[in-house]
Structure formats: C-alpha cells, structure tokens
Amino acid sequence: MPPTFTTILAEHISRTTGWVAAEAIDRETVRPNRAYVAPGDFHMLVESAGADRIIRLSKEPPENFCRPSVDPMLRSLARCYGSRLLSVILTGMGQDGLRGGDAAIAAGGAILAQDEATSVVWGMPGAVANAGLCSAVLPLAEIGPYICKLALRPAA
C-alpha cells in the first residue's frame, strides 16, 4: 500500500467505525479501543515489553511481494498474544496472511475470513479458508457481530 493510501484508509476507518484509527508510529504503545494501520512501505510488528505491547515499524524485505505484509505482523502478534489472538482476513489479492495465519493458529489463536461472495478479491481470505485455518468464513456484514459475540462470551 502506498503511503498516501494508508493515511486515507486510517481516516476512513475512523469515520466509519467511530474508533480512533491512525497510521502506526514506531515504538508506540498499543492502546485499547484504537485501530492501527501500517504506514505505506513499512511492515508493522508488535513486541512485548513487560506488560505493554509496542509497535515496531520495519523495512525488512517485502513478503508476498509487498510491504506492508500481513504475514510478519501476524507472526509477531502470535508471539505476543498467543491464544488471545483473533485475526480477521478481509478481501485482498494473493496469499498474504496464509503463513502468518499458520503461526497464529499454532499459537492457539483464531482466524475469521470474509466470504467469497462479499469480497472484491477472494485471494487472501480464500487462501486461509482453503487451508482450513478459519474458525468461520462470513459475509462482511456478519463479521463485526460475530466478533462481539466472541468478545462477550464467558471466559472458559
């Protein structure tokens, strides 16, 4: 994603969700009720620092022919959050998210994917769905309510 697009994407997320959304800043502490967008041409990773989680921006080589890539982010999130990680793969080209999704599942996390009918391009969600990594494959309009249901269920 080019740098100008990620700024516009963050603004769009804020307008449509009511959440504070912004491009991530290197070494920023992850805070609740906030959405972070990887800046164009940077991988976004998360590291543990005691009880805090810290965003790290990386110029490591592209993965899946892109930077930012979902795979390095998911691998870092799997290390930090383990079984508390819920990932959602939305419409997108290619298989970005597949290898990182493997790491998320191996760490005990869960993945949801957008269904083919509501995806503009079913490459990314299709890759994780066809690999059998998803807990659910849902139409876009059902993903938010499904996440709320998961978040409100009693702890096991």
Sequence and secondary structure as in RCSB ss.txt:
>XXXX:A:sequence
MPPTFTTILAEHISRTTGWVAAEAIDRETVRPNRAYVAPGDFHMLVESAGADRIIRLSKEPPENFCRPSVDPMLR
SLARCYGSRLLSVILTGMGQDGLRGGDAAIAAGGAILAQDEATSVVWGMPGAVANAGLCSAVLPLAEIGPYICKL
ALRPAA
>XXXX:A:secstr
  HHHHHHHHHHHHHHH SEEEE  TT B  TTEEEE  TT EEEEEEETTEEEEEEE    BTTBSS HHHHHH
HHHHHHGGG EEEE SBSTTTTHHHHHHHHHTT EEEEE TTT S BHHHHHHHHTT  SEEE HHHHHHHHHHH
HHS   
